[in-house]
Amino acid sequence: MKTYFDWIVVKDKKQYLWLLALPLGLLKAILFDIHDKQMFNRLFETVMVVMVCVYFFIRFNSYSQFYNPNHPKPNDVK
């Protein structure tokens, strides 16, 4: 099976908790943010928190010579 994300190597399974922000953010937006008087401000905050969590997941699980030099390269794992 071919994977399209060859550049992401997850060493620790706890790193998947960063992606838990996606369904939690969607749930928060549906249940709380839409019914608030400041709907757009609350939705913006929720989207920004979700984007930061996804960014951290990608940053911590991909090789970077500057940010993450000890992480294995995708070619080393295969």
KETIZA-864945 format. One record per atom (N, C-alpha, C): residue in one letter; x, y, z. Coordinates in pm, whole numbers, padded with zeros to 5 digits, always signed. Example, Ala and Ser with C-alpha at 12.3 -4.5 7.8 and 13.67 -1.06 7.14 Angstrom:
A+01319-00569+00780
A+01230-00450+00780
A+01320-00330+00780
S+01285-00225+00708
S+01367-00106+00714
S+01290+00003+00787
This chain:
M+00084-00117+00000
M+00000+00000+00000
M+00089+00124+00000
K+00063+00215-00089
K+00144+00337-00101
K+00086+00444-00010
T+00173+00507+00066
T+00131+00618+00149
T+00175+00747+00083
Y+00096+00849+00100
Y+00126+00978+00039
Y+00204+01068+00133
F+00212+01030+00259
F+00284+01110+00357
F+00412+01038+00396
D+00502+01021+00303
D+00628+00954+00331
D+00719+01038+00420
W+00696+01166+00426
W+00784+01255+00501
W+00746+01263+00648
I+00635+01200+00689
I+00595+01198+00829
I+00629+01061+00887
V+00712+01060+00989
V+00748+00937+01059
V+00711+00956+01206
V+00611+00885+01252
V+00565+00898+01390
V+00642+00798+01476
K+00727+00850+01565
K+00806+00765+01653
K+00728+00730+01779
D+00655+00824+01831
D+00579+00805+01955
D+00430+00814+01922
K+00354+00713+01959
K+00211+00710+01926
K+00132+00818+01999
K+00189+00875+02105
K+00120+00983+02175
K+00113+01110+02091
Q+00193+01118+01987
Q+00191+01235+01900
Q+00058+01248+01826
Y-00015+01138+01813
Y-00145+01144+01747
Y-00246+01225+01827
L-00217+01252+01953
L-00307+01335+02033
L-00316+01477+01980
W-00212+01523+01908
W-00220+01655+01846
W-00334+01661+01745
L-00360+01549+01676
L-00468+01546+01577
L-00606+01536+01642
L-00610+01511+01771
L-00738+01509+01841
L-00802+01647+01842
A-00725+01749+01814
A-00779+01885+01809
A-00877+01903+01693
L-00866+01823+01588
L-00958+01837+01474
L-01102+01805+01512
P-01133+01686+01564
P-01274+01662+01600
P-01320+01744+01719
L-01230+01771+01814
L-01270+01852+01929
L-01299+01996+01888
G-01221+02049+01797
G-01246+02184+01747
G-01376+02193+01671
L-01405+02092+01591
L-01531+02089+01516
L-01649+02078+01612
L-01636+01995+01714
L-01742+01979+01813
L-01764+02109+01890
K-01657+02176+01928
K-01669+02304+01998
K-01734+02409+01910
A-01698+02411+01782
A-01756+02509+01691
A-01906+02487+01675
I-01947+02362+01665
I-02090+02333+01646
I-02170+02358+01774
L-02117+02315+01887
L-02195+02323+02011
L-02193+02460+02077
F-02080+02530+02071
F-02068+02653+02149
F-02049+02779+02065
D-01967+02773+01962
D-01928+02895+01892
D-02041+02953+01807
I-02121+02869+01747
I-02225+02919+01656
I-02335+02992+01733
H-02360+02954+01857
H-02468+03013+01934
H-02424+03134+02016
D-02301+03176+02001
D-02248+03289+02078
D-02274+03419+02002
K-02279+03529+02076
K-02300+03660+02012
K-02179+03699+01928
Q-02061+03662+01973
Q-01938+03692+01899
Q-01895+03568+01822
M-01980+03525+01731
M-01959+03398+01661
M-01828+03396+01583
F-01800+03500+01508
F-01681+03499+01423
F-01552+03504+01504
N-01553+03576+01614
N-01434+03579+01700
N-01408+03441+01761
R-01512+03376+01807
R-01496+03243+01867
R-01454+03140+01763
L-01512+03147+01644
L-01473+03054+01538
L-01328+03075+01497
F-01284+03200+01492
F-01145+03230+01458
F-01051+03171+01562
E-01084+03185+01690
E-01000+03128+01796
E-00993+02976+01784
T-01105+02913+01757
T-01108+02767+01745
T-01025+02721+01627
V-01039+02787+01513
V-00963+02750+01394
V-00814+02769+01416
M-00775+02875+01485
M-00633+02899+01510
M-00574+02793+01603
V-00646+02752+01705
V-00596+02648+01796
V-00581+02516+01721
V-00678+02482+01637
V-00670+02358+01559
V-00552+02364+01463
M-00531+02478+01398
M-00419+02490+01305
M-00284+02478+01376
V-00272+02534+01494
V-00148+02523+01571
V-00122+02378+01610
C-00225+02305+01649
C-00207+02164+01687
C-00166+02080+01567
V-00225+02103+01451
V-00186+02030+01331
V-00043+02067+01291
Y-00007+02193+01306
Y+00130+02236+01277
Y+00230+02164+01368
F+00198+02154+01498
F+00287+02084+01590
F+00299+01937+01555
F+00189+01874+01513
F+00196+01733+01474
F+00292+01715+01357
I+00281+01801+01258
I+00369+01791+01141
I+00512+01826+01179
R+00531+01927+01260
R+00665+01970+01298
R+00738+01864+01381
F+00668+01800+01474
F+00732+01702+01561
F+00755+01568+01493
N+00687+01541+01384
N+00696+01410+01320
N+00760+01414+01183
S+00825+01521+01150
S+00896+01528+01023
S+01041+01570+01049
Y+01128+01528+00960
Y+01270+01558+00975
Y+01297+01701+00930
S+01374+01772+01009
S+01420+01905+00972
S+01562+01920+01027
Q+01650+01967+00944
Q+01789+01979+00986
Q+01804+02081+01098
F+01719+02183+01098
F+01729+02288+01198
F+01643+02258+01322
Y+01515+02225+01302
Y+01423+02209+01414
Y+01429+02071+01479
N+01447+01967+01400
N+01434+01832+01451
N+01542+01742+01391
P+01670+01766+01420
P+01776+01690+01353
P+01789+01545+01399
N+01739+01510+01518
N+01750+01373+01568
N+01639+01282+01519
H+01542+01337+01453
H+01430+01256+01401
H+01478+01176+01280
P+01434+01050+01267
P+01480+00971+01152
P+01424+01025+01020
K+01505+01017+00919
K+01461+01058+00786
K+01368+00952+00729
P+01279+00989+00639
P+01187+00889+00582
P+01258+00776+00511
N+01372+00800+00452
N+01446+00695+00382
N+01512+00598+00479
D+01540+00640+00602
D+01605+00554+00701
D+01511+00450+00759
V+01380+00476+00758
V+01283+00389+00822
V+01254+00267+00737
K+01251+00281+00607
K+01213+00171+00517
K+01314+00067+00510
